[in-house]
Amino acid sequence: MLQLKELAMGALLHDIGKLGAPEVQEGRMHHSWRGFDLLKNKREYSLLIAHVAFQHHEAIDGSGAPRG
């Protein structure tokens, strides 16, 4: 049940990296990286929540962003 709550929280916060900085699609400037960096350093949030924000543009076939 805890993981389901963390998944839901990650879904709610998935675009938090868009706050404050202009979007650049390449490299570590992608909002997924910024959201991950922000969330992983907050004690209130688990690493699972940070990974949801990081991977929400990835696709099953390996394409997508930020890793592609």
Backbone bond lengths (Angstrom), bond angles and torsions (degrees), N, CA, C in turn:
res aa  C-N    CA-C-N  psi(-1)  N-CA   C-N-CA  omega(-1)  CA-C   N-CA-C  phi
1 M - - - 1.442 - - 1.529 111.37 -
2 L 1.335 116.17 -35.89 1.462 119.97 179.85 1.526 111.05 -62.64
3 Q 1.340 117.70 -41.96 1.461 119.80 -179.97 1.523 111.58 -64.27
4 L 1.332 117.27 -34.68 1.459 120.25 178.25 1.529 110.42 -65.50
5 K 1.321 117.25 -39.96 1.462 120.69 177.02 1.527 111.17 -65.55
6 E 1.338 116.50 -39.18 1.461 120.14 178.12 1.519 111.09 -67.25
7 L 1.322 117.28 -39.09 1.462 120.91 176.13 1.522 110.47 -61.63
8 A 1.320 116.81 -43.31 1.467 120.75 178.37 1.529 110.83 -63.13
9 M 1.320 117.34 -42.17 1.467 120.50 179.21 1.526 109.94 -64.75
10 G 1.331 117.42 -40.98 1.462 120.69 176.56 1.518 111.96 -61.69
11 A 1.339 116.13 -38.29 1.465 120.12 178.24 1.528 110.63 -64.39
12 L 1.309 116.41 -39.04 1.462 119.64 179.00 1.527 112.54 -68.61
13 L 1.332 116.25 -33.05 1.471 121.13 -175.46 1.532 113.51 -100.67
14 H 1.324 118.31 7.78 1.459 121.25 -169.92 1.535 114.44 -57.91
15 D 1.307 119.61 -28.51 1.471 121.44 -178.69 1.527 113.02 -105.35
16 I 1.309 117.70 19.79 1.466 120.58 -177.68 1.528 112.00 -61.77
17 G 1.316 117.59 -24.42 1.458 121.47 178.57 1.517 114.10 -69.13
18 K 1.326 117.60 -10.68 1.465 121.01 177.84 1.520 112.04 -77.80
19 L 1.304 117.70 -13.78 1.467 121.01 -177.24 1.520 111.26 -71.63
20 G 1.299 116.96 129.12 1.444 122.49 167.96 1.509 119.44 87.96
21 A 1.317 119.46 -29.39 1.466 120.04 -174.28 1.530 110.21 -122.24
22 P 1.320 117.53 146.70 1.470 119.87 176.99 1.525 110.90 -66.61
23 E 1.308 116.23 149.00 1.464 121.91 -177.27 1.531 111.19 -80.09
24 V 1.309 115.98 129.33 1.455 124.10 171.07 1.515 105.80 -126.93
25 Q 1.314 118.43 123.93 1.456 121.37 -171.08 1.522 114.85 -76.26
26 E 1.298 119.16 -18.65 1.455 120.52 -173.76 1.520 111.43 -99.87
27 G 1.326 115.14 144.64 1.464 121.19 172.55 1.514 114.07 66.94
28 R 1.321 115.02 -154.06 1.456 121.09 -173.63 1.523 113.55 -75.03
29 M 1.314 118.92 0.71 1.458 119.95 178.95 1.532 111.34 -85.37
30 H 1.321 118.47 -8.33 1.455 121.45 178.07 1.524 108.99 -59.46
31 H 1.312 118.25 141.96 1.465 120.86 -175.41 1.527 112.89 -61.14
32 S 1.315 117.55 -22.26 1.469 119.89 176.70 1.526 110.92 -65.12
33 W 1.334 117.34 -41.31 1.470 121.02 176.47 1.517 110.92 -63.98
34 R 1.344 116.07 -45.01 1.466 119.24 -178.79 1.517 111.44 -63.61
35 G 1.324 117.71 -40.80 1.457 121.06 177.74 1.513 111.82 -64.25
36 F 1.336 116.55 -42.67 1.466 120.95 177.97 1.527 110.72 -61.48
37 D 1.315 116.60 -47.36 1.470 120.41 180.00 1.523 111.76 -60.53
38 L 1.310 116.60 -39.34 1.457 120.81 179.72 1.534 111.21 -67.45
39 L 1.326 116.59 -48.78 1.463 120.74 -173.67 1.523 113.84 -73.90
40 K 1.330 117.52 -34.73 1.469 118.67 -177.04 1.527 112.34 -67.68
41 N 1.314 117.54 -21.01 1.460 120.87 -179.01 1.526 113.35 -93.97
42 K 1.320 117.23 2.25 1.464 121.54 178.53 1.529 108.70 -98.11
43 R 1.302 117.01 121.75 1.461 121.43 -179.52 1.530 112.10 -64.33
44 E 1.321 117.11 -24.22 1.463 121.07 -177.67 1.528 112.17 -70.66
45 Y 1.337 117.10 -20.46 1.455 121.76 -175.18 1.520 110.66 -114.96
46 S 1.331 115.42 142.09 1.461 120.15 178.87 1.529 110.49 -79.82
47 L 1.310 115.39 166.84 1.462 120.80 177.40 1.532 110.90 -65.96
48 L 1.327 117.69 -29.86 1.462 120.83 176.56 1.528 110.73 -60.94
49 I 1.312 117.40 -42.34 1.467 121.52 178.23 1.535 109.60 -61.57
50 A 1.315 117.20 -43.35 1.466 121.21 178.78 1.524 111.00 -63.47
51 H 1.323 117.75 -38.77 1.465 120.59 -179.73 1.523 112.30 -70.00
52 V 1.316 118.28 -31.60 1.469 119.93 174.57 1.527 109.34 -61.58
53 A 1.319 116.64 -45.58 1.462 120.34 177.96 1.528 110.92 -62.87
54 F 1.317 116.77 -37.20 1.459 120.94 -177.63 1.525 112.46 -70.26
55 Q 1.320 117.37 -39.48 1.464 120.73 -169.27 1.527 114.61 -103.93
56 H 1.301 119.36 11.11 1.462 119.26 -172.53 1.526 114.51 -71.36
57 H 1.314 119.78 -9.82 1.467 121.80 174.82 1.527 112.58 -106.68
58 E 1.317 118.02 4.65 1.461 121.35 177.67 1.533 109.79 -78.47
59 A 1.318 116.18 152.80 1.462 121.67 179.03 1.526 110.08 -118.31
60 I 1.319 116.75 157.29 1.462 121.90 -178.08 1.525 111.54 -59.43
61 D 1.318 118.02 -33.30 1.468 121.14 -177.70 1.535 113.29 -79.16
62 G 1.334 117.58 3.39 1.460 120.39 177.67 1.520 114.18 93.49
63 S 1.305 116.19 -5.55 1.467 118.80 175.97 1.514 108.48 -86.55
64 G 1.288 116.71 176.86 1.451 120.55 177.97 1.514 111.70 114.05
65 A 1.302 114.96 -168.15 1.462 120.63 -176.73 1.520 108.23 -134.35
66 P 1.283 119.38 153.23 1.445 128.67 8.70 1.527 114.11 -90.66
67 R 1.314 118.96 -16.71 1.468 120.54 -177.08 1.521 113.62 -81.55
68 G 1.328 116.86 -35.73 1.460 121.07 179.76 1.490 112.10 73.58
